[in-house]
Structure formats: C-alpha cells, structure tokens
Amino acid sequence: MKFTVERDVLAEAVTWTARSLPSRPSIPVLAGVRIEASAEGLALSSFDYEVSAVSEITADVAEPGSLLVSGRLLAEISRALPARPVEVTVEGTRAVLTCGSSRFTLLTMPIEDYPSLPALPPASGTIDAHAFAEAVGQVTVAASRDETLPLLTGVRIEIEDDLLTLLATDRYRLAMREVSWNPATRGISATALVRARTLSEVAKSLTSAGSISLSLPTGQGSDIVGFEAGGRRTTSLLVDGDYPPVRRLFPEVTTSHAVVTTSSLIEAARRVALVAERNTPIRLEFSEGQVVLEAGQGEDAQASEAIEASFEGEAVTTAYNPGYLLDALGAVGKEFTRLSFTHGTKPSVITGQTALDSTTDEGFRYLIQPIRFAG
Amino acid sequence: MDERGGPWRWGEDDSGTPILHVDMDAFFASVEVAARPGLRGRAMVVGGRERGVVLAATYEARAFGIRSGMPMATAIARLPSVIVVPPDHESYRRVSRQVMAVLAEITPQLQQVSVDEAFLDVSGARRRLGSPARIGTLVRERVRREVGLPISVGIASTMFVAKVASTRAKPDGMLLVPEHATVDFLHALPVAALWGVGESTASRLADLGIRTVAELATAPRSSLAARLGPAAAHRLHDLAWGRDPRVVTPERTERSVSAEHTFPVDVTDRAELARTALAQTHTCARRLREAGMLARGVTLKVRLADFTTLTRSRRLDVPTDVAAALHGTVRALLAAVDVPATGVRLIGVRADDLVVAAGTPVQATLGDDGDDRRALEVAVDAVDRRFGGGAAVAASLLQAPPVPATQPTPSDPAVGAREPVPDRSRGDRTGRRADEPGPRSGLRRDSTTATPKPRIS
C-alpha cells in the first residue's frame, strides 16, 4: 500500500473522521481510523458501534491497500505536518508517513478485527447545509444533557413530504423548528430520534458542502440515521424509545403578546441574571409599553431593568430560569422577539420576527415553562 | 432523695445554670413499653433479631449487661429470655415530635441534637416559668403526663456540663450542677465522662497516669498536647475546667430524610432491590412533605454482603418532595451499581440537601407542573394516616416500566388501588416478629427494618 495526499486534505479528513473516536474504547481497534486506498482515492473511516464516519478524499494511489492506525495520533500528526505532500507506505506492521523531511513510523492495528461499518440507508432527501446547521443549532439548546433521561438527550427529526421538523425538550423548555427541504420522493414520511450532541457536531461539520443528504429509517428493522455531504458520510444509532407527543404542549391560543428588540432583551436579561443564584429565576413583568426584568429577593443582591416593549393584552408577570430564556433569545435569530402568554404561570411561546409590526415567524417556536414558588 | 443523692446533691443554687439537657431514658424501649404495658418491668431490647444490633434496652435488660450498640446475638447470649422487639422508627419519630413540641412550649431556644435529646436555654423563660430547676421539674412532669414517658434532665451553666449531668441523673431523674459546683462536679468524674473521650483517648490519657477529670485538669497542657495533639489537648483541658463556648442554637431544618432496609437474606434480585428502593423513595417523599421541605439531592446507599458500603449521590435539577420525581434519579443510581453474586445486605435511599419548601423557586415541567403527581401522593398520605398503613405504596408504580418524564402517567393508580399490606406477612417474611405480647399495628411500620413488600398482581 502506498499513496500520496495533500497535507491539508489529509488533516481535515482525519480530524473529521476521528472526531467521535472514544478515548477509552471498549476494544482497542475502535480507537483506529481505517484508511482504504483505491484507484478512486482514499476512504477514511471510524466507528464506535454508535456513530460511524467515512470521509472520501482524492489522493495519488500508487498501490491500493488498507490500513488501521490510531486515529488520535494520526490526526495530531497530520495537523502538525508542514504544508507538503504526505506519502504513506506500509512496511510490515508499520505505517511510514513522510512529509518533507519529517518521517513518522506508526504501529498498525489488526484490520481484520475491525468491525464493518453500517451501510448508509437510502437518501430520504436533501437540504441546504447551512439551513440545516442553523435549524439544528436552534433546537439542540433545548435538549437534555441528563444521561439518566436518554430519550430527552435526543432531537426528534420528522419529515413529512417537503417539511422537515426538528424537536427537542428537556421537560422545562421545548424548541421546534420547521424548515422546508427536498424530499427524494413525494409524500415521504419518516421520523428519527438522534442524540443532540451527535446531530449538532454532524450539522456543524458538514457546512462546507452546498447541500446535505439525510437518510432516515423508513421501515422496520432499520435503526440508524445517515447524513452525507461533500464526500463525507456519517451514521448514528437512533436513541431508543417513543418520543412523547410534545407538539400538543404548545398552547392553541395565547391572550397576551409582547414584542421586544431581541438584542435589548438579551443584554438586559444577562445583566439582571447576574444576581440570580443557581435555580432562581428572573422575573419579567410585561405591561403597556415595557417589560421590567428583576432578579434577587429578600436580603440577597437584587437587580432590575426596564426595556421598551410593544405589548397587547392583560399585564403578565412571569419568572424564568435565565439560562432558558437566554437560550431562546439566542436561537430566535431575528431582530425582534415575540413572547406570547396565556397566563404567567403557564408556558409562554417565544418566536422571532423581522420587524416590530411584521407577522411572527412560526418556523421556530420555543416553549418555556415558568418557575413557580413552592407553597 | 434516692441513693444517688437526688437532684440537689451538688447544691440548690440554679441562678447561673440556664442550660437544660433533656434526654429520654432508653427511648425506643420506653416507647414500646408505653405502648404495651405488658412489657413493663421486663428485660426487653429493641432491634432486629436476625442480624441487627441492640438499638435500645430497658433497664431490666441492662442489668444483664446488655447495652445499646451491642450485636443482638451477644444480647441474646447474655439473656436468652430477653424480649426482642423490632424497631418502629415511625412511632419513635412521632413520639419524638410530641416531646419536642412540649419542649418548644417551654422555650424556643431549643436545640434538638437527636431523636431523643435536646438542649434548652431557659434564660428567657424564667419570668414566665420560674427558675431553671423549676422548669426542669416542669419538663419532666409535662413529658410524663402528656407523652407518658420518663425523661432525665441535667441543669448546668454550660451545654457540656448539662449533658454530663443528665447522664448522671438517669434513669428518670434530674440533676442540678450549680455554677459554683461545676469544677468539683467534673473533677470527681472519670475522664471517659468527657465529651469526645472514647476508648483510645482514655487509654492514651491512662498512659500519662490520668484517669479522672481532676487529674486531667491539673496535668500540664504541654504533656497533653504531646500525647493528644494541641487541639484535642486544648479542648479537653477546657472541658475539664467546665469551659464550653457552645451556645444553644435552635436548628429548625432537617438536613436529610432517609429510609433503609436490611434484608433478612442477602438479595441478588435487581427487581427486589428496585422495589425496595421505590418504597423507600415514597417514604422519603412523604417525610419531606410532612416536614415542609424539598430535597435538592438524592443518595442511594447499598451495603454488600461483605459489608462494603457504596453510596451514590446525585443532585436534582429541580428541588422536589414528590416521589415520582425523586425516583428517576434513584433508579438511575441503582442501575449504576454492580450487584455482586453474593448479593446486597442493605439498601437505603436518602433525600438530602433540603430546603424549606415555602417560597422556594421550582422549575416546573412542561405539560405537568408537578402538582398532579404531588396531589396524588398527598392523597395517598391521607389514606395512610387514616388507615394507619405506612405499608401501602402505589401498587402500579411498583410494577410500572420506566415512564418518560414528560408524559403524565395515566396508569397512576386511583387511591383505591393501594392496598394495606397485612402486617403479619411482613413480619413473617423478615422473620423478625418475636414473642412480644399483644399486636400493635404501628409496630411494623418501620422503614429501616420492614420495607413493604410490593404485591405483584
């Protein structure tokens, strides 16, 4: 086996492929990156039985073959090499990597012990890679990080013809993003529950390509989801379990509405939240023309700030975990934010809009449960 | 006046002695005797018969050398006819609350230090109730009359001396140590009477030729420091001269509530462990509600057959007093424990890092603000109180598979689905029911020895 590849191309491909390698693998070969050299170029792959990744790159292959080496080490070495072509050959059980006057000898791992990667399911459709990354970023903030609730560490992906919906909740807030996409077949309908951390990494790392192809499980017995873009493809096991019917948590009608400048509310909330101790809320009091933010009580430090708000309906006083509010405001992605209420103790809906008086963008909705005070 | 010289053997001047230490006599045993007069005058111990230790012994049992903390097997060996009564911590807690309520009426300057012990600073109660000695007598009369139990009272100028005095007053007595007599009183005692002097310190002191408090008080501090370390030397020297800087500090908040169960036979079945932990979670949640507290953390304790004890703790996202909310964490903690083939001897659940519920901000859950489940558990509390059955636990929860937390639990049982588990079955199961006379329903409602066995129907 012998090939030559550009340093940047190799470094990027190895870094991406090795990104999810376990630091303490259950079996040693899983710490490896497999490289297959053929007439078409190189295919680098990694797999930890949950997530698989394959990256195809062009290379000058003198002698086809395959090789398994430590992914972490190869990634570090390839990033540190000078910007020159990299030549890799295999000599017995060693891989020799030469770049300019640098030379590395790496022990190879037994490739016959390496598990075969799951095949990418057929594509369900495609979506603009940046739009996908934005949508994923908007919902993953609301996913749970509590590993004791695996179901809620996932993002629910639903496709229904040309509509793709992402949902995530940690029980205290719920983020939902609807975005249009290009289904492979008309009328397609599928769902998948993917770990939020995996989805977030995948979406961010596939933005260099124009569009990304999604493969959702369509029938019985298929339990992986796949993503492919620009010569990179990755699969992930689905999170087990039936996702609760969370959409119905959004109120059908809201009776009071406030519209504020997103950046003003973010800044005010950040300032006031400085005095909110862990697990204590910031309080928001909405009334004609303004919202007053307050935090702290009794003998503790206190803060308050009023900002301009356009408000209709009965005055509302509510209290939120400041982190949850700021996550929402960071995710709306519009100059103005609308907050819709039924009652101060009931969940409120946060959406974005482009102007003070424009209609609100229902494509992204964030439901936030207030903090109450125990009796 | 009895042979010990009575309350006044060190003098009657109580002008400088506002500190009372009150201590129930053989508390658990006294509660059992009060509940069943047939036990009166008998040698009886409270504790688990099979593998437990003596938690309390009547003075009749103590006459045979039986002491609390002793392995039950040793106690039975000393007096094979001793009556063994399984503990009923639920009623001990209830009686304890009654006693503390009486004390709280004497003065709010009350510091409860254990289930059966408290310090009072009666400085502010003199005008209302009289001198400390009068108040001590009043406390004894009221506890005897209103709770039906004997209590001993030590009266002194400091907490430490009051505690020593109550020990010297037992059983069912009172001892005043006037301020001017403090040093004489202490110096007549063996060093082991001092707070913090256990066997090892006592033997180190004996190496220095110190056996009494008087000898300790007059020993050069430098030689004490060389033998015990400067901090301990300083503290013991102060105590030997009756100096104790502590003041009675009313402590209103409990730090944790817990339930434990020692299995009669080591358990390897995860399902049984899980059921026991669930029942204990309900017990903890109920106690949180009774106390008006919320837990911010949960600890699971597992003692293996070889006595290795594992504790696993986790903070909660949201403080709670609802079993359904605590249980997710308990279940996760239990899932992370490797159960060895030799099995588990004891399991326990503790709700800790408590805060007063009133006014505490609670992040509610979408679609379920927690009130529904809480309301259910509160309803179940009421049923328990009415039917006297702490044994009853929501049956369907005991068998329910993991329920996604965002979903309401439609299978939550109606109150009527709960059944009181017949006491006898549990007693038989644990093999701990002994030859105590007369049935009493409360006896087996103890979370530490008789966690209800769930019914699989």
Interface residues (C-beta under 8 A of the other chain):
Chain A: D146 T148 L149 L151 L152 T169 R171 Y172 R173 L174 G241 D242 P244 V246 L249 N279 T280 P281 A319 N321 T345 P347 L367 Q369 P370 I371 R372 F373 A374 G375
Chain B: L294 R314 D317 V318 P319 G328 T329 R331 A332 A357 A358 G359 T360 P361 V362 Q363 A364 T365 L366 G367 D369 P404 A405 T406 Q407
